[in-house]
Amino acid sequence: MSNLPRAIVAAAIAAVLCVCAGLAGAEQIEVLWLGHSTFRITSTTGKVIVVDPYLKKNPRTPAKYKELGALGKVDLILVTHGHGDHVRDLEELARLTGATVVAPYELATNFIALGWLDGTKTIAMNKGGTVEPLGPSIKVHMVPAVHSSSVQIDLDKPETKGLRYFYGGEPVGYVIEFENGFKIYDTGDTDVFGDMALIGRLFKPDLALVCMGGHFTMGPDRAAFALREYIRPKQVIPQHYGTYPVINRTPAELKSALAGSPIKVLEMKPGETLRF
């Protein structure tokens, strides 16, 4: 074989390898943690999901992402409950991006009634339901959580002036099932509860995004119990910790509580990205 054909064959092989590497990279799911409970998750086909948008006043959100436009394209926003540290930037982000919003029924309908969300772009659903707002290749399952939920609003009326709390429906978590079969379970804000075992058995999540800050949710010990005994994911990313002094627990505590378990704790810094 002459040098020229060999060169051509070598170039062709290199091109194929590059294409294969690119395809392999494209098949990965990207998870960006933005502090507290806010995540941006990008699917293998480039669909972008934001969970619980709280950025502009979030002490742990990197400065870059306090400008909501820095998130780029957003196709879907998932809301677990109505507390301000989970929905404070929901209205602005939904209007900015035109994203579809999925939220618990009462919370979604109240937000629509208040004019904060566009009813034509909002899916109000309940626990046990499954929707496919990004097409049939990505399923979003709404699952239970044990917490509370309310909506903060300032009514400009003499008899009700000041901050008030309105019914926000019941809190929830989500299991997102992606194109390649990878499943992420976001617990939302919750304590450990026995039916987490059903979530684990039904969905067998590969990755869990688990609250562990204590005070308002389960702390590291109870989160470790939930992970080890009920959910049993392969990997876990801790969330809802360290934002304020009252929830100043650490991933090191979770790792210690999970000692001897095969579950891998992935400690992320706000603004950091992992791929799966």
NUTOR-191874 format. One record per residue (C-alpha): x, y, z. Coordinates in steps of 0.2 Angstrom, whole numbers, plus 2048, in hexadecimal, padded with zeros to 3 digits. Layout:
N
XYZ ...
//
This chain:
276
800800800 8078117FB 80981F808 7FA829801 7ED81B803 7F4818815 7F282A819 7E182A812 7DC81B81D 7E482282C 7DA83282A 7CA829827 7CD81F837 7D182F841 7C183783B 7B6828840 7BE828851 7BB83A853 7A983884E 7A782985A 7AE834868 7A3842864 794837864 79982F875 79A84187C 789845875 78283687E 78683D88F 77A84689A 7818568A2 77D85C8B3 78186E8B9 77E8728CB 77B8858CE 77A8848E1 76C8808ED 75F8758E4 76187D8D2 7688718C4 7698738B2 7698628AA 76C85F897 76684F88F 770845882 76684E874 76985F87B 759862884 75B86E893 75286B8A3 7538778B2 74D8728C3 74887E8D1 74F88E8CA 7568998D8 7658A38D1 7658B58D3 7648B68E6 76C8A58E9 77C8A88F3 7848988EB 78089C8D9 7908A18D0 78F8B38CA 78E8AE8B8 77E8A58BA 7758B38C4 7728BA8B2 7648AE8AD 7698AF89B 7798A689F 76F8968A0 76C89788D 75F88C886 752885892 74587988C 73D87389C 73C87A8AE 73786E8BC 7318758CC 73086A8DC 7278768E8 7228888EA 72F88E8F7 73989E8F1 74A8958F1 7438898E3 7388958D9 73F8A78DB 7458A88C9 73889D8C1 72D8AB8BA 73C8B48B2 7448A48AB 73489E8A4 7318AE89B 7438B0895 74589F88E 73389A889 736889892 72887E897 72587D8AA 72086D8B3 7198708C5 70D8688D2 6FB86B8CD 6F68788DA 7078818D9 7068828C6 6F48898C5 6F78968D3 70789C8C9 6FC89D8B9 6EE8A68C3 6FB8B38CA 7018B68B8 7138AF8BC 7118A18AF 70A89F89E 6FC89189F 70088C88E 712888893 70E8808A4 70B86E8A8 70186C8B8 70385A8BE 70384F8CE 70D8418D6 70C8318CC 70B83A8BC 7178398AD 71984689F 723847890 72585A88C 735858883 72F849878 72D83787B 73F83387E 74083D88F 73383989C 7308438AC 72983A8BA 7228448C9 72483B8DA 72083F8EC 72A8498F8 72784D90B 72985F90E 71E86F90D 71A87B8FF 71488D8FE 71489C8F3 71B8AD8F9 7128BC8F3 7118CF8F8 6FF8D58F5 6FE8E88F4 6EE8EA8FE 6EC8F290F 6E58E3917 6F18D7910 7018E190D 7118D8910 7178C790D 70A8B990C 70B8A6909 6FE89E8FE 6FB88B8FB 7088848F0 7018728EE 70C8638F4 71F8628F2 7258558E5 73584E8DE 7398488CC 7408398C3 74783E8B2 7498308A6 754834897 75682E885 76482288A 75B81B899 7658248A6 75982A8B4 75C8388C0 75183A8D0 75084B8D8 7498498E9 74485C8EB 7438618FD 73E853908 741848917 744835915 73482C912 73081A910 72981B8FE 73A8208F8 73C80E8F7 72E80D8EA 73781B8E0 7478118E1 73F8018DB 7348088CE 7418138C6 75280D8CB 75A81E8CA 76C81F8C4 76F8308CC 7668388DB 76784B8DE 76384A8F1 7608588FE 76A85690D 76C867916 761863925 75586F92E 749871920 74D860918 75585091D 767851922 77684691D 772838929 760836923 765839911 77282B912 764820919 75882490B 7668218FE 76C811905 75C80990A 74F8108FE 7558198EF 76580F8EB 76C8198DD 77D8168D6 7838288D9 77C8378E3 77F84A8E1 77B8538F2 7708638F1 7678708FC 776872908 78288090C 77788E905 773895916 77A892928 76B88892D 76E87B920 78187B921 784868920 791861914 793853907 7A184C913 79484891F 78A83F912 79983590D 79C83091F 78A82B921 78B820911 79C818916 79B806910 78E809903 7918078F0 7888188ED 7958258E7 7938368ED 7978438E0 79C8548E9 7998628DD 79D8758DE 7908818D8 7948848C6 79C8738C3 7968678B6 7968548B6 7928498A7 78A8378A8 
//
